[in-house]
Amino acid sequence: MDSWNGAGGTPRWLEMSKLFPASIALVVLAALTSCEHMKSPGAKRAAAVPRTTSPLPPSASRPPFSRHDATVPFLTVRACYADASAMCALIDAQDDHAVPFRGMRRAGDGIISVGVKDGRGRWLQSWECGGHIFITGASGQPCQIVLRNESNARLEIVAGIDGRDALNGGPFRVENAGIILPPLQTTVIGRVSRGKPAPLTFGAGRSPSAGPVVEREIKPAPGSILLAVFHERDRFPWEGSARPQPSATPDKFPRRKSQPAPFTHEYR
């Protein structure tokens, strides 16, 4: 009977059943402790960082745009327009080879592409001649300027047409706020909405008697569209960043195996 009874006459099987919950808790604690030791250092560091469900604020993911030079654009692109009857004489006045196109055209040094549509979204007949773009557009005709950033850095583009700012309608100044265009993105200035007046329209156009396009000021002359392109401080479109990168041979550069052919948008 002693083998069946414990202290105070309590059966031993009842005393052992009271020990089962404590034993299970010890086993679970030991298993969790061993799993924690088996975690990698990276997993431990990630577990130590408190989690949050709120996204980063826009200012943290995309800092404000700061021009590398506040008043001198990195690139200027001019597009002159005239009606169909004056376009041949206007191009002849440039005394240079002309390439016809419809749609987008790489301009300047190739970091942006430019195209002009009418109010119904159709590409207008255009030419590239002497480093400038020429567009067939009649007076009073709605137009839309299509821009694409072909670089790996953000750009700010101030656009003007016929002496006024294409974004706010006021006088054109390079100090005006422009469009911040992310890398490899496209935007439309003057998009036409159904039932609303067109934001941009062509004026009288450029006269062939004005001669070749030689503008000494950064402003859109009558009959022209001007795009002033600014790059971000310490971030250049052709390389993305001005920060020096470590190199094993900083004083040596690989030689070109062949001379690349010039692009069609490069002015001769």
Buried (B, 14 or more C-beta within 10 A) or exposed (E): EEEEEBEEEEEEEEEEEEEEEEEEEEEEEEEEEEEEEEEEEEEEEEEEEEEEEEEEEEEEEEEEBEBBEEEEBBBBBBBBBBBEEBBEEBBEBBEBEBEEBEEBBBBBBBBBBBBBBBBEEEBBBBBBBBBBBBBBBBEEBBBBBBBBBBBBBBBBBBBBBBBBBBBEEEEBEBEBEBBBBEEEEBBBBBBBEEEEEBBBBBBBBBBBEBEEBEBEEBBBBBBBBBBBBBBBEEBBBEEEEEEEEEEEEEEEEEEEEEEEEEEEBEEE
